[in-house]
Amino acid sequence: MPITPTDPFKWRHFPGEVILLCVRWYLRYPLAYAHVSELLLERGVAVHPTCIWRWVQTYAPELNKRCRPYLKPTNKSYRTDETYIRVKGEDKYLYRAVDSTGQTIDFLLTAKRDAAAAKRFFRKALSSPGNPGPGVINVDKNPAFPPAVEALKAEGTLPLRVRLRQCKYLNNIVEQDHRTVKKRTWLAKGYGSLATAWRTLQGIEAVNMIRKGRARWVAREDCLAQAVFIGELFGLAT
């Protein structure tokens, strides 16, 4: 059922507050769909786990889209890495970049781990209005990164002055940051399709950016302010 801009919960069988609470709990905490269903049942509301899954598939990408205009700029030091995500028993790759303070810059799920995938990720990161162009891009020893950066410089997407720095210990910050996503994907025990995984990961990453304080007027680790902010994105009264 498509989401309308003015009433994102139109024709739903549950109030928007219940739907968004379930979506936010699942994306924010290391919970399975069954866990969220049990927590809701304790509050007198019976919702099947598969219904919560459908809500996440619908509203997680929408949350990512709606929060983007409110993100504060990061700094220009990109720490880039990729981690694997299991999809139908195979490894897919989640490219991620954070700045030197740990703020998430951007992310992209790809089927392959090669120069073409790295180029797509950098194009996505650079196209977001909240992300300044990098001054330096720090990567690990993955051989796909240098040709991707050189190709982007040749086509003018990246300025020639941008430095590519292959220094593993400087990437510890992004490798540690992967844990937030991995805790949630581990509970999922893999995804049924690349599209399903991507929709879910968009919401997990968006909530993580809000949690880390990248959203304007929302303090880092202020869970109440974050809940209010997410509600306001969907037009719910505080």
C-alpha positions as a Python dict, from the first residue, in 0.01 Angstrom:
ca = {
    (1, 'M'): (0, 0, 0),
    (2, 'P'): (166, 328, -108),
    (3, 'I'): (239, 608, 137),
    (4, 'T'): (67, 939, 71),
    (5, 'P'): (267, 1255, 154),
    (6, 'T'): (-7, 1410, 365),
    (7, 'D'): (-129, 1098, 548),
    (8, 'P'): (138, 824, 559),
    (9, 'F'): (-85, 592, 764),
    (10, 'K'): (-399, 614, 553),
    (11, 'W'): (-598, 287, 524),
    (12, 'R'): (-383, 113, 787),
    (13, 'H'): (-557, -110, 1040),
    (14, 'F'): (-356, 31, 1331),
    (15, 'P'): (-294, 390, 1443),
    (16, 'G'): (18, 560, 1315),
    (17, 'E'): (158, 580, 1669),
    (18, 'V'): (151, 200, 1702),
    (19, 'I'): (302, 143, 1358),
    (20, 'L'): (583, 392, 1406),
    (21, 'L'): (659, 262, 1756),
    (22, 'C'): (709, -90, 1621),
    (23, 'V'): (921, 31, 1329),
    (24, 'R'): (1135, 250, 1553),
    (25, 'W'): (1188, -24, 1812),
    (26, 'Y'): (1294, -275, 1549),
    (27, 'L'): (1534, -37, 1374),
    (28, 'R'): (1683, 108, 1691),
    (29, 'Y'): (1735, -196, 1915),
    (30, 'P'): (1868, -550, 1855),
    (31, 'L'): (1522, -708, 1851),
    (32, 'A'): (1364, -971, 1631),
    (33, 'Y'): (1014, -915, 1493),
    (34, 'A'): (881, -1167, 1747),
    (35, 'H'): (1037, -963, 2029),
    (36, 'V'): (865, -645, 1912),
    (37, 'S'): (536, -833, 1886),
    (38, 'E'): (570, -956, 2246),
    (39, 'L'): (655, -610, 2378),
    (40, 'L'): (347, -471, 2207),
    (41, 'L'): (131, -753, 2346),
    (42, 'E'): (237, -654, 2699),
    (43, 'R'): (74, -319, 2623),
    (44, 'G'): (-250, -483, 2517),
    (45, 'V'): (-202, -463, 2140),
    (46, 'A'): (-180, -789, 1943),
    (47, 'V'): (20, -758, 1621),
    (48, 'H'): (166, -1054, 1432),
    (49, 'P'): (544, -1039, 1362),
    (50, 'T'): (484, -1061, 986),
    (51, 'C'): (270, -747, 1007),
    (52, 'I'): (559, -565, 1176),
    (53, 'W'): (790, -691, 900),
    (54, 'R'): (559, -536, 639),
    (55, 'W'): (558, -207, 830),
    (56, 'V'): (938, -203, 840),
    (57, 'Q'): (958, -274, 467),
    (58, 'T'): (725, 18, 399),
    (59, 'Y'): (835, 280, 651),
    (60, 'A'): (1210, 220, 689),
    (61, 'P'): (1296, 364, 343),
    (62, 'E'): (1046, 644, 401),
    (63, 'L'): (1214, 733, 731),
    (64, 'N'): (1551, 749, 556),
    (65, 'K'): (1407, 978, 287),
    (66, 'R'): (1226, 1209, 529),
    (67, 'C'): (1517, 1257, 769),
    (68, 'R'): (1770, 1352, 498),
    (69, 'P'): (1679, 1725, 476),
    (70, 'Y'): (1741, 1761, 850),
    (71, 'L'): (2091, 1611, 864),
    (72, 'K'): (2381, 1832, 969),
    (73, 'P'): (2690, 1837, 745),
    (74, 'T'): (2975, 1604, 833),
    (75, 'N'): (3341, 1695, 810),
    (76, 'K'): (3554, 1625, 502),
    (77, 'S'): (3752, 1328, 633),
    (78, 'Y'): (3589, 1016, 487),
    (79, 'R'): (3659, 679, 655),
    (80, 'T'): (3527, 420, 411),
    (81, 'D'): (3485, 46, 451),
    (82, 'E'): (3249, -236, 359),
    (83, 'T'): (3100, -520, 561),
    (84, 'Y'): (2920, -830, 443),
    (85, 'I'): (2546, -892, 475),
    (86, 'R'): (2393, -1237, 417),
    (87, 'V'): (2124, -1242, 149),
    (88, 'K'): (1977, -1578, 41),
    (89, 'G'): (2282, -1756, 181),
    (90, 'E'): (2531, -1539, -10),
    (91, 'D'): (2749, -1249, 97),
    (92, 'K'): (2647, -904, -23),
    (93, 'Y'): (2832, -589, 71),
    (94, 'L'): (2727, -285, 268),
    (95, 'Y'): (2954, 9, 184),
    (96, 'R'): (2965, 268, 460),
    (97, 'A'): (3152, 590, 531),
    (98, 'V'): (3182, 789, 852),
    (99, 'D'): (3374, 1109, 918),
    (100, 'S'): (3660, 1144, 1166),
    (101, 'T'): (3412, 1206, 1452),
    (102, 'G'): (3209, 892, 1376),
    (103, 'Q'): (2911, 1059, 1209),
    (104, 'T'): (2763, 845, 930),
    (105, 'I'): (2817, 1004, 589),
    (106, 'D'): (2638, 751, 370),
    (107, 'F'): (2584, 382, 294),
    (108, 'L'): (2499, 153, 2),
    (109, 'L'): (2422, -218, -31),
    (110, 'T'): (2573, -384, -338),
    (111, 'A'): (2580, -734, -482),
    (112, 'K'): (2953, -723, -557),
    (113, 'R'): (3269, -590, -398),
    (114, 'D'): (3450, -426, -689),
    (115, 'A'): (3547, -92, -840),
    (116, 'A'): (3204, -41, -997),
    (117, 'A'): (3034, -86, -659),
    (118, 'A'): (3280, 152, -494),
    (119, 'K'): (3209, 414, -763),
    (120, 'R'): (2834, 383, -708),
    (121, 'F'): (2882, 430, -337),
    (122, 'F'): (3096, 742, -374),
    (123, 'R'): (2852, 890, -627),
    (124, 'K'): (2567, 836, -382),
    (125, 'A'): (2760, 994, -95),
    (126, 'L'): (2861, 1295, -303),
    (127, 'S'): (2509, 1350, -439),
    (128, 'S'): (2356, 1399, -95),
    (129, 'P'): (2321, 1772, -20),
    (130, 'G'): (2419, 1725, 344),
    (131, 'N'): (2756, 1569, 261),
    (132, 'P'): (3045, 1802, 182),
    (133, 'G'): (3301, 1690, -74),
    (134, 'P'): (3587, 1498, 88),
    (135, 'G'): (3932, 1637, 143),
    (136, 'V'): (4072, 1293, 214),
    (137, 'I'): (3927, 945, 171),
    (138, 'N'): (4072, 684, 401),
    (139, 'V'): (4026, 320, 294),
    (140, 'D'): (4169, -21, 376),
    (141, 'K'): (4374, -237, 139),
    (142, 'N'): (4076, -331, -77),
    (143, 'P'): (4219, -304, -433),
    (144, 'A'): (3884, -181, -570),
    (145, 'F'): (3911, 163, -411),
    (146, 'P'): (4208, 320, -598),
    (147, 'P'): (4071, 259, -952),
    (148, 'A'): (3725, 377, -840),
    (149, 'V'): (3865, 704, -704),
    (150, 'E'): (4084, 757, -1010),
    (151, 'A'): (3785, 704, -1240),
    (152, 'L'): (3577, 953, -1043),
    (153, 'K'): (3856, 1209, -1065),
    (154, 'A'): (3890, 1153, -1439),
    (155, 'E'): (3521, 1218, -1495),
    (156, 'G'): (3521, 1524, -1269),
    (157, 'T'): (3301, 1383, -995),
    (158, 'L'): (3586, 1408, -746),
    (159, 'P'): (3830, 1702, -741),
    (160, 'L'): (4188, 1612, -827),
    (161, 'R'): (4308, 1748, -491),
    (162, 'V'): (4123, 1475, -295),
    (163, 'R'): (4374, 1239, -134),
    (164, 'L'): (4321, 864, -116),
    (165, 'R'): (4489, 726, 193),
    (166, 'Q'): (4519, 351, 247),
    (167, 'C'): (4583, 323, 619),
    (168, 'K'): (4401, 46, 802),
    (169, 'Y'): (4433, 173, 1160),
    (170, 'L'): (4266, 503, 1068),
    (171, 'N'): (3964, 299, 960),
    (172, 'N'): (3911, 153, 1307),
    (173, 'I'): (3634, 406, 1367),
    (174, 'V'): (3420, 282, 1078),
    (175, 'E'): (3498, -84, 1152),
    (176, 'Q'): (3375, -33, 1509),
    (177, 'D'): (3069, 151, 1376),
    (178, 'H'): (2972, -155, 1170),
    (179, 'R'): (2873, -327, 1496),
    (180, 'T'): (2552, -127, 1527),
    (181, 'V'): (2429, -263, 1194),
    (182, 'K'): (2569, -613, 1244),
    (183, 'K'): (2382, -663, 1573),
    (184, 'R'): (2053, -609, 1394),
    (185, 'T'): (2133, -806, 1080),
    (186, 'W'): (2256, -1100, 1290),
    (187, 'L'): (1911, -1132, 1445),
    (188, 'A'): (1755, -1135, 1099),
    (189, 'K'): (1956, -1452, 1016),
    (190, 'G'): (1996, -1329, 660),
    (191, 'Y'): (1753, -1167, 418),
    (192, 'G'): (1535, -1319, 149),
    (193, 'S'): (1629, -1073, -123),
    (194, 'L'): (1857, -779, -192),
    (195, 'A'): (1555, -546, -204),
    (196, 'T'): (1430, -663, 137),
    (197, 'A'): (1774, -618, 290),
    (198, 'W'): (1815, -271, 137),
    (199, 'R'): (1479, -145, 261),
    (200, 'T'): (1555, -265, 614),
    (201, 'L'): (1911, -130, 617),
    (202, 'Q'): (1797, 215, 508),
    (203, 'G'): (1590, 240, 825),
    (204, 'I'): (1859, 98, 1051),
    (205, 'E'): (2115, 344, 918),
    (206, 'A'): (1874, 639, 936),
    (207, 'V'): (1788, 570, 1300),
    (208, 'N'): (2159, 525, 1374),
    (209, 'M'): (2237, 867, 1224),
    (210, 'I'): (1965, 1024, 1438),
    (211, 'R'): (2094, 842, 1747),
    (212, 'K'): (2445, 974, 1687),
    (213, 'G'): (2322, 1331, 1677),
    (214, 'R'): (2343, 1408, 1308),
    (215, 'A'): (1984, 1533, 1291),
    (216, 'R'): (1942, 1903, 1364),
    (217, 'W'): (1797, 1995, 1705),
    (218, 'V'): (1819, 1635, 1829),
    (219, 'A'): (2087, 1571, 2089),
    (220, 'R'): (2307, 1265, 2074),
    (221, 'E'): (2170, 973, 2278),
    (222, 'D'): (1855, 1168, 2374),
    (223, 'C'): (1609, 883, 2309),
    (224, 'L'): (1302, 1091, 2394),
    (225, 'A'): (1396, 1371, 2154),
    (226, 'Q'): (1471, 1113, 1885),
    (227, 'A'): (1130, 951, 1924),
    (228, 'V'): (961, 1290, 1903),
    (229, 'F'): (1165, 1385, 1596),
    (230, 'I'): (1076, 1065, 1411),
    (231, 'G'): (712, 1112, 1499),
    (232, 'E'): (717, 1466, 1364),
    (233, 'L'): (868, 1343, 1037),
    (234, 'F'): (548, 1144, 986),
    (235, 'G'): (311, 1415, 1106),
    (236, 'L'): (233, 1263, 1446),
    (237, 'A'): (153, 1499, 1732),
    (238, 'T'): (409, 1517, 2012),
}
